[in-house]
Amino acid sequence: MDEWSRFAWQGMLLEVPEGWTMGAAQGSKESGYARLDDEELVRLEVKWEKEKGPPDLKRVVTKYLEGISKAARKGGTEFWSKRDMRLGRLEDREHEYFAWRADMQGYGLVFRCAECKKVVFTRVLGRRGEGMEQVARRVFSSMVDHQEGDEEVWRFYDFEFRAPKDFKLDKSLLRAGLFQMMFSRGRDELEFLRQGLADFVLKGKTPMEWFLDFESKQLRGFVLGEEEEGPEVRGHESREVEGKAKVFRRIASAFMRREEVRCIVWKCEKEDKVLGVRAVTRKGDEGICERAAQSVVCHVG
């Protein structure tokens, strides 16, 4: 596990071995769950939720270990556990590190963040006899439950970008080759799209032509202008299209504000990907789209 990368989802941020990829994710910033797997095992699980009164972290760990111990007895497996360990750097937060061994081994961390009022439970898993303590130590030491600043990093698989904190995730579509992340802030919208195997998918279309076809449902409420040269995005030439809301879309807004859409699309030749950002904002907020596009990391080096 010499190679490491970052995983970031709903404000959570941590370092993980390169081979661990997202197997599941659900929930919101307030309450959610994420799981990372390798090719054979569940390797990491993290669950977070807003506290409902002062939490008893010792009781949480006790109840968890009792459950594993009971399952081990039923399966005829020897059970061992250790508590109050030092496996990271969370001295400024109420926390407990612990470990156990049954049919598998695991290292756990539960902590409370007084600032964002979250209780976070994390466990790192491995086979019996597998050297996992140093792995768990690095994962736990890297954990961030809320990010500083006005934006948050999102990173999963090989896709990374930043979204403003006041936009919430409405929809995520993650399937082979295609990642689509859609955020909203009131009636404002922000979408990040990544399509792999670009040469195969485009089938003679330009990246912008493909993007506009893919986004036809999202764009049907707008009158689009001509395609133009867009900003340089991390060394890539891009194309952009802007548009204004049709009358019926503006009437649907309680404040009759003038909405505008901007799309920035480019192709990463090195990774054979089409990438695009679509933003629907009030007039004068067009910069959101370009800032979002500039945050997308399509390849390293």
C-alpha positions in Angstrom: 0.0 0.0 0.0 2.7 2.4 -1.0 0.4 4.6 -3.2 -2.2 6.7 -1.5 -4.9 9.1 -2.7 -7.7 11.2 -1.2 -11.3 10.3 -0.9 -13.8 13.2 -0.3 -17.6 13.1 -0.1 -20.2 15.4 1.6 -17.5 17.3 3.4 -15.6 14.3 4.7 -12.0 14.1 3.5 -9.4 11.4 4.2 -6.4 9.6 2.7 -6.7 6.0 1.6 -4.6 3.4 -0.2 -4.8 3.9 -4.0 -6.5 0.5 -4.5 -9.5 1.4 -2.3 -12.4 2.7 -4.3 -15.9 3.8 -3.4 -18.3 0.9 -3.2 -21.3 2.8 -1.7 -22.3 6.3 -0.6 -25.6 7.7 0.6 -27.1 10.5 2.7 -26.2 14.2 3.2 -23.7 16.3 5.0 -25.7 16.0 8.1 -26.1 12.2 8.1 -24.5 9.8 5.7 -22.4 6.7 5.0 -19.6 5.8 2.6 -17.8 2.5 2.0 -14.5 1.8 0.2 -13.5 -1.6 -1.2 -10.6 -3.2 -2.9 -10.9 -6.1 -5.3 -11.8 -8.6 -2.6 -12.9 -6.9 0.7 -14.7 -4.1 2.3 -11.8 -2.0 3.5 -13.2 1.1 5.1 -16.6 2.3 6.3 -17.4 5.8 7.6 -20.7 6.9 9.0 -21.6 10.3 10.3 -24.7 12.0 11.8 -25.7 15.1 13.7 -25.6 14.5 17.4 -28.9 14.3 19.2 -27.7 15.5 22.5 -24.3 14.8 24.2 -23.1 11.4 22.8 -21.7 8.7 25.0 -18.8 7.6 22.8 -17.6 4.9 25.3 -21.1 3.3 25.2 -21.0 3.4 21.3 -17.7 1.4 21.3 -18.9 -1.0 24.0 -22.1 -1.8 22.1 -20.2 -2.2 18.9 -17.6 -4.6 20.3 -20.3 -6.6 22.1 -22.0 -7.2 18.8 -18.8 -8.5 17.2 -18.1 -10.6 20.2 -21.5 -12.2 20.1 -21.2 -13.0 16.4 -17.8 -14.5 17.0 -19.1 -16.8 19.8 -21.9 -18.0 17.6 -19.4 -18.8 14.8 -16.9 -20.5 17.2 -14.3 -17.8 16.5 -11.9 -16.5 19.1 -12.5 -12.8 19.9 -10.0 -10.2 21.1 -10.3 -6.4 21.5 -8.3 -3.5 22.8 -9.6 0.0 23.7 -8.2 3.5 24.4 -5.5 3.1 21.8 -3.5 5.9 20.2 -3.9 5.6 16.5 -4.1 9.1 15.2 -4.1 12.8 16.0 -7.5 13.9 17.3 -6.4 15.2 20.7 -8.6 18.3 20.2 -11.8 16.3 19.9 -13.6 13.8 22.1 -12.7 10.4 20.7 -11.8 6.8 21.2 -9.6 4.5 19.1 -10.0 0.7 19.4 -9.2 -2.6 17.7 -10.6 -6.1 17.5 -9.9 -9.5 16.0 -12.4 -12.2 15.2 -12.9 -13.8 11.8 -11.4 -10.6 10.5 -9.4 -7.8 12.2 -10.4 -4.2 12.4 -9.4 -0.8 13.8 -12.0 1.7 14.8 -12.4 5.4 15.6 -15.4 7.2 16.9 -15.3 11.0 17.5 -17.4 14.0 18.1 -16.7 17.4 16.4 -17.8 20.2 18.7 -17.8 22.7 15.8 -20.1 21.0 13.3 -21.9 18.8 15.9 -21.2 15.6 14.0 -20.5 12.1 15.5 -18.3 10.1 13.1 -17.7 6.3 13.3 -15.0 4.8 11.1 -13.6 1.4 10.8 -10.7 0.0 8.8 -10.8 -3.8 8.0 -8.4 -6.5 7.1 -7.8 -10.2 7.1 -6.4 -11.9 10.3 -2.6 -11.5 10.3 -2.6 -8.7 7.7 -0.6 -5.7 8.8 -3.3 -3.0 9.1 -2.3 -0.9 12.1 -0.1 1.5 10.2 -2.7 1.8 7.5 -5.4 2.6 10.0 -3.2 5.1 11.7 -2.6 7.1 8.5 -6.3 6.9 7.6 -7.4 8.1 11.0 -4.8 10.8 11.2 -5.9 12.3 7.8 -9.6 12.5 8.6 -11.4 15.8 8.2 -15.2 15.9 9.0 -15.7 19.4 7.7 -13.5 21.4 5.3 -12.5 25.0 5.8 -13.3 27.8 3.3 -16.2 28.4 1.0 -15.7 25.3 -1.2 -15.4 21.6 -0.6 -13.3 19.0 -2.4 -15.1 16.0 -3.8 -12.9 13.1 -4.9 -13.9 9.5 -5.8 -12.4 7.0 -8.2 -10.2 9.3 -10.4 -12.5 12.3 -10.4 -11.9 15.4 -8.4 -13.5 18.9 -8.3 -14.6 21.6 -5.9 -18.2 22.8 -5.2 -19.3 25.8 -3.2 -20.4 24.7 0.3 -23.9 26.4 -0.1 -24.7 24.1 -3.0 -26.2 20.7 -1.9 -25.9 17.4 -3.8 -29.3 16.6 -5.4 -28.3 13.7 -7.7 -25.3 11.5 -8.4 -25.0 9.1 -11.3 -21.9 6.9 -11.0 -21.7 4.1 -13.6 -19.0 2.6 -15.7 -17.3 5.5 -17.5 -19.9 8.1 -16.6 -20.0 10.3 -13.5 -22.7 13.0 -13.2 -22.9 15.2 -10.0 -25.8 17.7 -9.8 -26.0 20.3 -7.1 -28.5 23.1 -6.3 -28.7 26.3 -4.2 -32.3 27.4 -4.3 -33.0 27.6 -8.1 -29.3 27.8 -8.9 -27.8 24.7 -10.4 -24.3 23.4 -10.8 -23.4 20.1 -12.6 -20.1 18.3 -13.1 -20.0 15.6 -15.8 -17.2 13.2 -16.7 -17.5 10.7 -19.6 -14.7 8.2 -20.2 -13.8 6.4 -23.4 -14.4 9.6 -25.2 -13.2 8.6 -28.7 -15.7 5.7 -28.6 -18.6 7.7 -27.1 -18.3 10.8 -29.3 -18.8 8.9 -32.6 -17.8 11.8 -34.8 -19.4 14.5 -32.6 -17.4 17.3 -31.0 -17.3 17.3 -27.2 -19.8 20.2 -27.1 -22.2 18.6 -29.5 -22.2 15.4 -27.4 -22.6 17.4 -24.2 -25.6 19.4 -25.5 -27.3 16.2 -26.6 -26.7 14.6 -23.3 -27.9 17.7 -21.4 -30.9 18.3 -23.7 -33.5 17.8 -20.9 -31.6 20.1 -18.5 -31.3 22.8 -21.2 -34.7 22.8 -22.7 -35.8 25.8 -20.6 -33.1 28.0 -22.2 -32.4 29.8 -25.5 -28.8 29.0 -26.3 -26.3 31.1 -28.1 -23.6 30.1 -30.5 -20.7 27.9 -29.4 -17.6 29.9 -28.6 -14.0 29.5 -27.5 -14.0 28.9 -23.7 -11.3 29.5 -21.1 -8.2 27.3 -20.9 -8.9 24.6 -18.3 -5.7 23.1 -16.7 -3.9 23.2 -20.1 -6.9 22.1 -22.1 -8.7 24.2 -24.7 -12.4 24.4 -24.0 -15.6 25.5 -25.7 -18.5 27.2 -24.1 -22.2 28.0 -24.7 -24.3 30.5 -22.9 -28.1 30.9 -22.8 -31.0 32.8 -21.3 -34.1 31.4 -19.6 -37.2 31.1 -21.7 -40.2 33.2 -20.6 -42.1 30.2 -19.0 -39.0 29.3 -16.9 -38.8 32.9 -15.6 -42.5 33.0 -14.7 -42.0 29.8 -12.7 -39.6 31.7 -10.4 -41.4 33.5 -7.6 -39.0 36.4 -7.9 -39.1 36.6 -11.7 -35.3 36.8 -11.8 -33.4 36.4 -15.0 -31.7 33.0 -15.1 -28.7 32.3 -17.3 -27.0 29.0 -18.2 -23.3 28.6 -19.1 -21.7 25.3 -20.2 -17.9 24.8 -20.4 -16.8 21.6 -22.1 -13.4 20.1 -22.9 -11.6 16.9 -23.8 -8.7 15.4 -21.9 -6.7 13.6 -24.6 -4.3 12.1 -22.0 -7.2 10.3 -20.2 -9.6 10.0 -23.2 -12.3 11.8 -21.2 -15.0 14.5 -22.0 -15.5 16.8 -19.1 -18.2 19.5 -18.7 -19.6 21.9 -16.2 -23.1 23.4 -16.4 -24.2 26.3 -14.2 -27.6 28.0 -13.9 -27.4 31.2 -12.0 -28.8 34.7 -11.7 -27.4 37.3 -14.1 -24.0 38.4 -12.9 -23.1 35.1 -11.4 -21.6 33.6 -14.5 -18.2 33.2 -12.9 -19.4 30.2 -10.9 -19.2 28.0 -13.9 -15.6 28.9 -14.8 -14.4 28.5 -11.2 -16.1 25.1 -11.0 -14.5 24.1 -14.3 -11.0 25.2 -13.2 -11.4 23.0 -10.1 -11.8 19.8 -12.0 -8.8 17.5 -12.0 -8.9 15.3 -15.0 -5.3 14.0 -14.8 -2.2 14.4 -12.6 1.1 15.5 -14.2 
